[in-house]
């Protein structure tokens, strides 16, 4: 099980054992929660990733404006793509490994010496590097929408199955003779991934079968999966001084009730308005006629303004500072 670079995964409900292979060597084996892996991936900051990708895309333009490409240009694009994957790896091992595996697979091609061959490979590399941006938006959209439906079945039929084309993928697997969870002798099904989108879409489909709720924490603005069927409102993320949203939010909520503050209403309107901007841009396919506003732009803004809202309610920032943050997008 170490002949390919990527990730092997054995799944049991929301639990999974993940084996990460790099340079044909097993570098990490760990247990994960599928729901935590999905939502955790949405929290990585890829704003710098987008800027680097834009520069790589510029590098793929033909030298003569028509169709002339050079070996040096191809080398620059390839090296930049691998460096970008390694940069992601520093903070997000899983995604970095998957991106590097995909790029290396694309670079393993038979060069026929034509400019068309170089152009096609560079185009495929750019498409692979776009996948985290596109996939993260789609995952966020579908996970967020779960809170908008009363039942799991309604969510599946109206929001997931109606757009099933995105989920139609091949998920190669192997049968091994031991259990990744226990290491005991057993015939087990292990899935293999060397592609970002395939891995996270697979996790999403496994999550969707679990019939769990997804909520948006009113305190930090991030998605979370309640740990029980009790009426949970806030998440368990540590937000300040070692305390979680669940610990500090009730006190802030009381302050919300005590003040009829138009800024808090403007904050909620801005959240909806900016998310609609993301949807317009994503649905346009990146058209230049639509103002660029990506999921990562929205996420960066939401993280910032949610923190300032908390400080505002604690009296640590002024109304003007809070208003400026709301309008900063």
N, C-alpha and C positions, 0 to 999 in steps of 0.2 A: 504493500500500500504506500510505497514511497517512490514510485516511478514517474510521478507527475507533480508539477508545482501547482499548488492551490490549496483547497480546503476540502477535507472529508468530513461528513456529518452523519451522525446516527441520531434519530429522533424518536422520542417517546413522549407524546403529548406536548406540553410546554417545555419539557426538558430536552436538551440535546448535548451530545459530546462532540466537540469540534477538535479536529486534528489538523494543524497547519503545517504544510510541507513547503520548504524553500530550498532550492538547489538540491533537490532529491533527498533532503534530510528532514526528519521530523523535528521541528523547533518548538512546538507547543501543543499540549493536549489539555483541554479544559472543559468544564461543564458550563453550559449557559442556559439562560431562560430565553426562549424565543421572543416573548413579548418585550423583555428588557433589551435584547439585541436589536430589535426593530426600532424601538423608540429611542434607544441610546444612539443609534446611527444618525438620527435626525438632529441630534444636538451638537454634532461636530461643526465647527466653523469652517466653511469652504469658500469664504469670500476671497481670500488670497488665491485659492485654487482657480477660481473663475478668471482672475486677472492673468495668471500664468497661462491658462488655456487660451485666452484671447491672443497672447503673444505667440503661442505655438501656431494658432490658426493663421496669423499674419505671415508666419514663416513658410507656410505651405503655398502661398501665392506664387504663380509662375513667374520666373525671372524676367521674361520678356512681355509679360502681360497677356500672353496667348497660351503657351503650352510648353515652355522650356523649363526643365528642372535639372538640377545638378546632384551629383553624389554627395557633395558637401552639404547642400541644403537638406537632403534626405537624412544625412547623419545628424545634422543639427536638430531636426524634428524628433528623430528617434531618441537621441540622448536627452533632449528636454522632456520627452514623455516619460522616460525611465526615471529621471530626476524628480519629476512631479509625483510619480507613484511612490518613490522613496520618501519624499517630503510628507505625503499623506501617512505613510507607514509609521512615522515618528509619533503621531498622536492617535492613529487608528490602524492598528496592525492588520486587522481583517481586510479592510478596504485597500490598504497599500499592497498587501500580498495579492489580492485579486486583480488589481490594476496592473501590477508588474507582470503577472502571469499572462494576462490578456495581451499586453503589448509585446511581450517576448514571443507569444504564439504568432502574432501578426508579422513579426520580424523574421520568422522562420519560413521564408518563401523562396521560390525559385526565381531568381532575377533573370529576366530575358533581355536585359540591357536597354530596354526602351523607357522613354520618359513616362509613358502610360503606366507602366508597372510601378514606378516610383510614386506617381500621382495617386494611384489607387490605394497603395499601401499607406501613404500619408493620410489620405482621406479616411481610411478604416481606423487608423490610430486616433484621429480626431474624434470620430464617432464613438470609439471606446472610451475616450476621456470625457466625453459629454455625458455618458451614462449615469454617473453618480448624481449629476445635477438634475437630469430629467427624472430619474428613478426616485430620488428623495422627494421631489415635489409630488409625484403620483402617490407614493406611500403616505405622505402627510395628508394629502387630499382624502384618501380612502379611510385612513385611520381616524382623521378628524370627523369625517362624516358619520362614523359609527355612533357618535353621541347625538346625532340628529334624528335617529330612527328609534322607535319604541321597542322594536324586536330585532333580534339577530336575523331572522328570516327576511324581514322587510329590507334590511340593509343589504343582504346578499342579492336579493332579486332586483332591487331598484338601483343599486349603486355599484355592485361588483359584476354580477353575471351579465348585466346589460352592456358592459364594456369588456367582455371576456377576452377579446383579441390580445390585450396586453399580457394576459396570464398564460397564453398558449405557448409553452416552452418545453424543451426536452430536458429532463433531469436524469442524466446518466448515473447509474449506481452499480455497485459491485456487491457480490455475496462473499463475505469473509467468514472464517471459521471460529471467531470469538466475538464476545459481546463487548463493545467499546465502553459500556457503562460499568461492567463488572470484571472484564477480562476473563470471564469463564468461557469454556468451550461452548460454542453455539453458532448456528448459521445465522448471520445477521446481514441486514440490508444497509449498505453505507453509500450515501450520495456523494458525488464529487463535483466541485465547482472551481472554475478558473475564470469566472466572469462575474462582475459586480452585480449587474441587474438580475441575472439568473439566481444568484445566492439570496438576495434580499426579497425577490418576488417569491421564491420558494418558501422562505420564512413567513412571508405575509400569508400565503395560502395555508400554511400549517396553523398560523395564528387564527385565521378566519374560521377554521373548523372547530375552534375551542369555545365559540359562543361567548366570548368575554366582552365586557364593556370597555370603552375608551372614553376618558373624560379630559377636559381641558382645565387645568388648575387655575382658579381665579387669582391666585397669588402671584405665581411666576409666569403664567401664560403658556406653560408647556403641557404636552399630552402625557397622560399616565394611565395605567391599567389598575383599577382598584384591586386590592388584595383580598377582598371579601365581598359578600353580597350586601354588607351593611351600607348605609347611606354615607359613603365617603365623598367629601367635596374637594379636599386638598391633597396634594401629593407628599411623598416622603423625602423629596430632595432637600439637601442641606442648603439653606439660602443665606444665612447670616449667623455669625458667632456660634457655629456648630448646631444651630437650631433649624428644624425643617419648616416647610410651608405649613404643615399640619399643626405645628406648635405655635407659630407666630401669627398665622392668618386669622384665627378667631378674634384676636384682639383688634387687628386691623379692620376686620369686618364690622365690629361694633362701631368703630370710628366712621366707617362708611355710612352706617345707618344714622349716625348722629348729625351728619352734615349733608345738606342738599347742595352738592358741589357740581357746578356745570362742567368743571374740568374732568371729573370722573366720567361724566356722560360723554364728553368729547373724546376721552381715551377709548371708550368702547366703540364709538363711531369710527375712530381712526383705525382700530384693529380690523373692523369689517371692511372699511374702505381700502386699506392697503392689501388685505388678502384678495379683494376683488381685482386689484391691480395685478397681482401675481397671476390670477386665473386668466385675465385678459392677455397678458404677455405669453403665458404658456400655451394657451389655446390658439394663439396666432402663429405658433411654430417659430417664434423668434423674429417675426416680421419687423422690419425697420420702421414701418408706419405706426407701430404700437410702442409706447414708451417702455424701455427695458426696465423690468422690475421682477427679479427672480425670487424664488423661494428663499434663497440664502440672504438676499437683501431684506426680505420681510422678517426672517428669523433674527438677523442682527438688530434690526430696529425694535422688534418685540422684546428681545432680551434686555436691551438698553432701557426702553421706556417702562417696562414692568418693574425693573429695579428702581427707577426714579419715582415711579408711583408709590412704591413701598416707602422710600425715603420721604416723600412728600407727606404721606399719611403720618409718619413719625415726626414731622416737623423739622426734618433735617435739610430739606431743600425748599425753595420758595415756589409760589404759584407760577411765577414767571419762568422759572427754570423747568418746572414740570410742563408748562404749556409749550416751551421751546422744544423740549424733547418730543412731545406729541407731534409737533409740526415738522420735525427734523427730517422726515422721510421725503 
